[in-house]
Amino acid sequence: MNKNLKPRNPFVALAKFRKAGVHGKPAKSLRRQEKQVLAKTVKQSVESWQKCISLKSASAMASVYLSFIGV
């Protein structure tokens, strides 16, 4: 048996039992997520805006038609 063994590293035992916390997401992924949420919101608001305009124009056209036929 070899008697010239290297001594154990005392920091290994400390590091083994140390509890590391959960790390946060990187800034890059947070920026990407915010950008996706913004794009989704804008896309939904544009569609709802267009639907609102189409509904208003449809109701305006209906009222013109009804007044034209004399109802």
BALOBA-1460 file (C-alpha; in Angstrom, 3 decimals):
// residues 71
<rec num="1" residu="m" x="0.000" y="0.000" z="0.000"/>
<rec num="2" residu="n" x="1.214" y="3.473" z="-0.867"/>
<rec num="3" residu="k" x="1.957" y="5.517" z="2.244"/>
<rec num="4" residu="n" x="2.517" y="8.785" z="0.340"/>
<rec num="5" residu="l" x="-1.142" y="9.588" z="-0.240"/>
<rec num="6" residu="k" x="-2.144" y="13.116" z="-0.994"/>
<rec num="7" residu="p" x="-4.242" y="14.716" z="1.750"/>
<rec num="8" residu="r" x="-7.906" y="15.232" z="0.961"/>
<rec num="9" residu="n" x="-9.064" y="18.639" z="-0.107"/>
<rec num="10" residu="p" x="-10.910" y="20.129" z="2.904"/>
<rec num="11" residu="f" x="-13.075" y="22.342" z="0.673"/>
<rec num="12" residu="v" x="-14.685" y="19.406" z="-1.117"/>
<rec num="13" residu="a" x="-16.671" y="18.360" z="1.941"/>
<rec num="14" residu="l" x="-17.892" y="21.924" z="2.483"/>
<rec num="15" residu="a" x="-18.890" y="22.344" z="-1.141"/>
<rec num="16" residu="k" x="-20.688" y="19.017" z="-1.163"/>
<rec num="17" residu="f" x="-23.029" y="19.999" z="1.644"/>
<rec num="18" residu="r" x="-23.539" y="23.591" z="0.576"/>
<rec num="19" residu="k" x="-26.999" y="24.177" z="-0.799"/>
<rec num="20" residu="a" x="-27.122" y="26.407" z="-3.811"/>
<rec num="21" residu="g" x="-30.325" y="28.262" z="-4.557"/>
<rec num="22" residu="v" x="-32.233" y="28.361" z="-7.803"/>
<rec num="23" residu="h" x="-30.739" y="30.813" z="-10.225"/>
<rec num="24" residu="g" x="-32.844" y="33.246" z="-12.219"/>
<rec num="25" residu="k" x="-33.276" y="33.221" z="-15.958"/>
<rec num="26" residu="p" x="-30.632" y="35.018" z="-18.010"/>
<rec num="27" residu="a" x="-31.403" y="38.535" z="-19.146"/>
<rec num="28" residu="k" x="-31.436" y="37.377" z="-22.773"/>
<rec num="29" residu="s" x="-34.305" y="34.948" z="-22.191"/>
<rec num="30" residu="l" x="-36.238" y="37.548" z="-20.168"/>
<rec num="31" residu="r" x="-35.918" y="40.077" z="-23.008"/>
<rec num="32" residu="r" x="-37.049" y="37.456" z="-25.523"/>
<rec num="33" residu="q" x="-40.048" y="36.526" z="-23.390"/>
<rec num="34" residu="e" x="-41.079" y="40.184" z="-22.984"/>
<rec num="35" residu="k" x="-40.721" y="40.712" z="-26.723"/>
<rec num="36" residu="q" x="-42.962" y="37.707" z="-27.438"/>
<rec num="37" residu="v" x="-45.621" y="38.909" z="-24.988"/>
<rec num="38" residu="l" x="-45.574" y="42.380" z="-26.557"/>
<rec num="39" residu="a" x="-45.868" y="40.970" z="-30.079"/>
<rec num="40" residu="k" x="-48.784" y="38.762" z="-29.013"/>
<rec num="41" residu="t" x="-50.550" y="41.711" z="-27.364"/>
<rec num="42" residu="v" x="-50.085" y="43.932" z="-30.416"/>
<rec num="43" residu="k" x="-51.334" y="41.200" z="-32.726"/>
<rec num="44" residu="q" x="-54.459" y="40.675" z="-30.621"/>
<rec num="45" residu="s" x="-55.159" y="44.397" z="-30.303"/>
<rec num="46" residu="v" x="-54.846" y="44.905" z="-34.081"/>
<rec num="47" residu="e" x="-57.338" y="42.105" z="-34.727"/>
<rec num="48" residu="s" x="-59.790" y="43.461" z="-32.177"/>
<rec num="49" residu="w" x="-59.366" y="46.968" z="-33.615"/>
<rec num="50" residu="q" x="-60.101" y="45.682" z="-37.119"/>
<rec num="51" residu="k" x="-63.131" y="43.732" z="-35.866"/>
<rec num="52" residu="c" x="-64.418" y="46.847" z="-34.116"/>
<rec num="53" residu="i" x="-64.088" y="48.907" z="-37.310"/>
<rec num="54" residu="s" x="-65.750" y="46.212" z="-39.408"/>
<rec num="55" residu="l" x="-68.646" y="45.988" z="-36.946"/>
<rec num="56" residu="k" x="-69.074" y="49.759" z="-36.909"/>
<rec num="57" residu="s" x="-68.965" y="49.979" z="-40.704"/>
<rec num="58" residu="a" x="-71.419" y="47.085" z="-40.987"/>
<rec num="59" residu="s" x="-73.856" y="48.767" z="-38.606"/>
<rec num="60" residu="a" x="-73.444" y="52.080" z="-40.433"/>
<rec num="61" residu="m" x="-74.084" y="50.396" z="-43.769"/>
<rec num="62" residu="a" x="-77.156" y="48.649" z="-42.321"/>
<rec num="63" residu="s" x="-78.570" y="51.928" z="-41.024"/>
<rec num="64" residu="v" x="-77.981" y="53.581" z="-44.422"/>
<rec num="65" residu="y" x="-79.661" y="50.651" z="-46.140"/>
<rec num="66" residu="l" x="-82.620" y="50.756" z="-43.774"/>
<rec num="67" residu="s" x="-83.043" y="54.479" z="-44.290"/>
<rec num="68" residu="f" x="-82.770" y="53.987" z="-48.061"/>
<rec num="69" residu="i" x="-85.546" y="51.409" z="-48.172"/>
<rec num="70" residu="g" x="-87.664" y="53.549" z="-45.846"/>
<rec num="71" residu="v" x="-87.878" y="51.373" z="-42.747"/>
